[in-house]
Amino acid sequence: MIILNLEDTIEPLWVSEDLTKYIFNSVLKNNSVVELHVHINIHSDPLLPNVYNLAFGPLGDDGQINDIIKLNHSNINKVFSTIILFALAFLQENNQMAIGIDGSNEVRAYLYHRMFKSNHNELSEFLITIGVDWYVKLLRTGEVETDDNGFAFFKPRPEPFDALRKTNDLYRYYLMSLNQ
Amino acid sequence: MKQTIQNRINSVKAISVAKKEIVVGKASSVRIVNDNLSKSIRTKKDAEVFQNELKIAIQLAKL
């Protein structure tokens, strides 16, 4: 279980002027130190101008964030508290925006869901958390709506994060916005 | 929000201003995003519907 404490966070080594990039160190269980990067990028989809995407992890050899790597942090609560603090800093200066978290794999998505679930009451004071499911329309013919390639035409449907939802029923996407 | 938390946020913002000269060579290259959300938004209409539903979801969450 991830328990957030925004009064116990890691000081960043560097923060970009626009509050979209952060660098901080995390100590792993084997006492080594890993440099973690947090990027809050404007969504590449021009149809979603007010949604930013958050990614974090060490840099890979290609200079991109490696967000699928598994790391054994000595204090994972502090790591996630730090990331949420950064997200809050960004949202306070960009209060009409939302930050989206995809979850690069099931393990990450499970972590995020548990984090939001376990800290829902505390976070709700300053963050609105939204879960997004994918739905497909059932046509009157009894078939589901399909796209041009014949695949089911899934559409995203956001809802307030349901803290009672079990962790084996993950959302497909998570969004955070400032509670104002 | 507790003042201690806001103080931490303020100190993060202060670092963003204080260390801006170190930007060059420190940040990684721009990340290319193509996440599940953008894959499911196919048209402008899809985006408008999603944005409106997001606004409603945010309002509901505040209740």
Interface residues (C-beta under 8 A of the other chain):
Chain A: L6 E7 T9 E11 P12 W14 V15 S16 E17 D18 L19 K21 Y22 I23 H37 H39 N41 H43 S44 D45 L47 L48 N50 V51 N53 A55 L59 G63 Q64 I65 L85 F86 L88 A89 Q92 E93 A98 G100 D102 S124 E125 F126 I128 T129 I130 V132 W134 D147 F154 K155 P156 R157 P158 E159 P160 F161 R172 Y173 L175 S177 N179
Chain B: M1 K2 T4 I5 R8 I9 S11 V12 K13 I15 S16 V17 K19 K20 I22 V23 K26 A27 S28 S29 V30 R31 I32 V33 N34 D35 N36 L37 S38 S40 I41 R42 T43 K44 D46 A47 V49 F50 Q51 E53 L54 A57 I58 L60 A61 K62
